[in-house]
């Protein structure tokens, strides 16, 4: 297999069949290839010329860096045993889950990622590695997020309940059983906190938020404002599948006074499936699904300001496709990979809230159920210059990473 520091090219280019934009398919090998999710500012360097993604090949996993001008891939880590397929968080049983979803600090070039209960970093230029947290004990880490000044990394930490830690990882475990364990009362189930670590040498962890009976793996530092984080709050009994039906899912956290600010939908729907910061740090972009008791079958897509005041919300009974929202650098637009269609990346402009304007970017054409976990989900993320979008797509039982030129 390849090794850390190796560089090669397995890409191909073509014109999008719908918009004729230039697209590069970066990967053509591996069981899965997956860039960091739609969260604003987790995948790209500041100049928009390189991005990171993780890959699983031959039951091992690692992190790659892609060069958009050449199509070259550089391997940042030696291969790690295990991969993120059919994992049960917390049911380790001495099985390695491999490399978790990484986050790139666009300014410093440090990539932060987890392996089981450790938090590590590697630099995309020097390939230097370091460990920030050697062993978090009973805490499992979600995707890291970096402060706009590059001085801190924050991670969502969810406790591993004792009942989960004792689960045989080789035994199939359905979602209902997992949620039942997480929903155990009296401190035996879920416990969520946000930890902040100084990246400049001091690895002391500061807990800036702590809540029993809650979970979260979607944490995002504001890309501009140091004082603000964006977090989900997933409650029992359904957690990430619908929460409690009462508590709003998306909140912003003002760090100086630990103040939570609700980010509600004027539709009254409390479960925003996905949400992100705008690139200028002023807005929160979100969408909420339809269904029984939600006022209609279709999604609503909206924008709030940082204090939770609604700027605009659109919706249609015909918007019934699954999908995600993302931000567009330099434009007041909500990027979606579903909802209105199931195979296109679209921009919904909100510079004039009274008039919905839609621009088609490209056809991702993913098979949403075409491989494991969320690897088939496009999760489009715009680069900081507003010039390119990276996305995932699956076909033939595996997933690949693509970049479309704007």
Buried (B, 14 or more C-beta within 10 A) or exposed (E): EBEBEEEEEBBEEEEBEBBEBBBBBBBEEBBBBBBBBBBBBBBBBBEBBBBBBBBBBEEBBBBBBBBBEEBBBBBBBEBBEBBBBEBBBBBBEEBBBBBBBBBBBBBBBBBBBBBBBBBBBBBBEEBEBEEBBEEBEBBBBBBBBBBBEBBBBBBBBBBBBEBBBEBEBEEEBEEEBBBBBBBBEEEBBBBBBBBBBBBEEEEEBEEBBEBEBBBBBBBBBBBBBBBBBBBBBBBBBBBBEBBBEEBBBBBBBBBEEEEBBBBBBEBEBBBBBBBBBBBBBBBBBBBBBBBEEBBBBBBBBBBBBBEBEBBBBBBBEEBBBEBBBBBBBEBBBBBBBBBBBBBBBBBBBBEEBEEEEBBBBBBBBBBBEBBBEBBBBBBBBBBBBBBBBBBBBBEEEBBBBBBBBB
